[in-house]
Amino acid sequence: MSPLRSQGRRPSPATDRLTRAASAPNGALAALPDAYVNVVRLGRSVTGRLDPRLRELVMIRASQLYGCTSCIAMHTRDALAAGESEQRLHALAAWPESPLFTDAERAALALCEAMTMVADGAVPADVYDRAAEWFDADELAALIFAVASINAFKPVDEASIPDRCR
């Protein structure tokens, strides 16, 4: 039992992720735990620099794009806890067509999609420029690192924890 559970508290989703990954035999976490923990820390490093609801929206959107159901569930819980509405969460997959998102959120989601699909080519300059219009330098950096952190988990988890992202 985790120390938090023994105290009657529920571990954070990140702690749950580490616990599940630690139990995977021959996974990346077992071989190099500090690297995995540092990816978690990267995601946490944007706390306070980016609106928590926006952070969770981009985390969910990236997870939708690469099909990680456990990541979608975890970040949906976090988004709801941060005050995000169920209506907007249901519309997130179709954000370009939805009137529920602000121009700033649209810019962030477009940047998230471009970064998540970067294997298809570079992030288009107009996508980056649009995000830079809505976010100051610190917020833009936080947004970029938030997306980078969630995208770092997919290949590590897929290689280390078979069927984890299903």
MOBEL-V281236 format. One record per backbone hydrogen bond with DSSP energy under -1.0 kcal/mol. NH is the residue of the N-H (numbers start at 0). CO is the residue of the C=O. If there is no record, write none. Layout:
NH,CO
NH,CO
This chain:
5,1
7,4
8,3
15,11
16,12
17,13
18,14
19,15
20,16
21,17
22,18
23,20
26,23
30,26
31,27
35,31
36,32
37,33
38,34
39,35
40,36
41,37
42,38
43,39
44,40
46,43
48,45
54,50
55,51
56,52
57,53
58,54
59,55
60,56
61,57
62,58
63,59
64,60
65,61
67,62
71,67
72,68
73,69
74,70
75,71
76,72
77,73
78,74
79,75
80,76
81,77
82,79
83,78
88,84
89,85
90,86
93,90
94,91
96,93
105,101
106,102
107,103
108,104
109,105
110,106
111,107
112,108
113,109
114,110
115,111
116,112
117,114
119,116
120,117
127,123
128,124
129,125
130,126
131,127
132,128
134,130
139,135
140,136
141,137
142,138
143,139
144,140
145,141
146,142
147,143
148,144
149,145
150,146
151,147
155,151
156,152
157,153
158,154
159,155
160,156
163,160
165,162
